[in-house]
Amino acid sequence: MAGQTSGGPRLVMSADDVRRAITRIGHEIVEHNHGVEGVVLVGLQRGGVWIAQQLQASIARIDAAAHEAAGPVEVPLGTLDVSFYRDDVGLRPIVPGSVTDIPVTLDGAHVVLVDDVLFTGRTVRAALDALNDHGRPHTVQLAVIVDRGHRELPIRPDYIGKNLPTSRHENVSVTVDGVELA
Amino acid sequence: MKHLLDIGHLGAAQIHHLLDLTDHMVEINQRPMPKVPALRGKTVVNLFFEDSTRTRTSFDTAARRLSADVMNFAVSSSSVNKGESLRDTIETITAMGVDAFVVRHASSGAPQQITKWTTASIVNAGDGWHQHPTQALLDCYTIRTRLGRTTGFDGLHIAIVGDIAHSRVARSNVQAFTALGARVTLVAPPTLLPADITGWPVAVSHHLDALIGEADVVYLLRMQRERMRDALVPSLREYTTLYGLTPARAARLQPHALVMHPGPMNRGVEMAVDPAELPGSTVLHQVTNGVAVRMAVLFELLGSGSEMTTDAVATAGTPETGTRS
């Protein structure tokens, strides 16, 4: 502990912790929606996309275990780029290749937005606007690996990997290798 | 990036950046409701001193799909007819509070001049024989997507055929194609080549038949009828025989080769086949991509923040070596 006063990056979740959090969130999604019917996972570009992919795989395993006969069910998976919906348009560069791709209609669906970190809530607000242009979901839920606080809008996550108290100027990075605070 | 005046001001990195951005716009345009709020509250003025249907409607559509407000300034019904100078027109409209002018003008350099009279961004939508940068960008985008050239045009051979001398499209496209690494050959009778092309990074040929079978892209320019009056070509029929895309020439195209045209086409002159029957025809693709490319340009000028601007300025300083991380 004494060695961590220098302010270098600090590992707050290991790779295994992240993997387990994703598995648990998968279970919570299935539980909360009484199955997977109508559930559509939408990863926010770019940090949420790989997490949404792993959630999809995790839910397929859970569901396969529940209905052995039917085999694994693929929950539809989309990606959403909210750059053009931000209230601070342009403060973040548009990333090449991070294009929106919603493969199914969202009318009546239970959409689970997936992102790596929930901070001010402005990305999620933009995502809600962007979803509007792709249909009218029945419900929209939010899954994040890290909730770091400092919300500026009335938005809260439905599924959380870890609540992580941070100061505003700290940086949280979420990868398959774990969560680092710097 | 504050203005888009001249393709030559952009390096390969910036062209790639705008084309990457165009991918996002293409996705928006494919939606059931193709509109995003990115430029809400921005005002774009279309200022066309020269006739144009496709470019003006294309910019108009692009601005609206990004939720910008659009003013279409019709020169024919304006005070320009009462003798108002270009400068007064610009200063008057600027005073109403606008964010961008899209300018088409018959005089080369007019958009550049306008930048001195306004704080708004200027997009050159064609000036004289000088530049038509968004046409060059949309043509690059069309080639990039149709031939799968996301990283550059290295090894591509592009033949630009027709009236090079009087063509702003040819000038901007030569710059854009070569910046991305393509080999460009201009194909035209000597009378339709610019008086001096020293310094242009191109080859010149007077024989379309010699390279029709090896070009990856055949880019036809419009043969303007007024060139006949200037006696630059003996007759349109002779022009077609020597430089038009005839059925015999179309049959010799490589299977993957693209046939491009900036429009409006003269059927039976430079386009002596039905483009709908050419597998490699991109004419309507070009129009569709035009909207997406112009959305990317307007977003880059008006919607992107400081981060991108400094990056763009830094890249503009060293156009050949600039890379985007």
Interface residues (C-beta under 8 A of the other chain):
Chain A: D81 S83 F84 Y85 D88 V89 G90 L91 R92 P93 I94 P96 G97 V99 T100 D101 D129 A130 D133 H134
Chain B: H17 D20 L21 D23 H24 E27 I28 R31 M33 K35 V36 P37 A38 L39 L66 F299 G303 S304 G305 S306 E307 M308 D311
